[in-house]
Amino acid sequence: MRVISKQTLRRFWESTSGRTDAKRALEAWHREAKRATWRSPQDVKRLYASASILKGGRVVFNLCGNRYRLVVRINFKQQIVFIRFVGTHAEYDAIDAETV
C-alpha cells in the first residue's frame, strides 16, 4: 500500500513530548501498512481485528491500548491509504470519523 502521508503521523508524535509510545505504534503501523496488499476491508480485519470498518473506505485503528486513534481512507483498487486523522481517544471523540 502507498501511505499518504507519514508526515501527518510524525507531526502528531512530535507535537507533544512524552508520546514515545505513539511514535513506536505509528511507525509500526506505517511499516505494516506499506507492506500490506489490502484488497478489501476483510483483509484489514485479518491483520487488525480491533479495527473498525466504516462506510466509504474509512477504517479506524486503535493504537497503544486504545489511547490513540488513527482514521484512514483506503482506496483498495489503487492500493492507497490516506491518513485522515490521528489523535488521542478524547480528540477522536470530538470528530466525525466518516467526514474527516
Order of alpha helices (4+ residues) and beta strands (2+ residues): beta-alpha-alpha-alpha-beta-beta-beta-beta-alpha
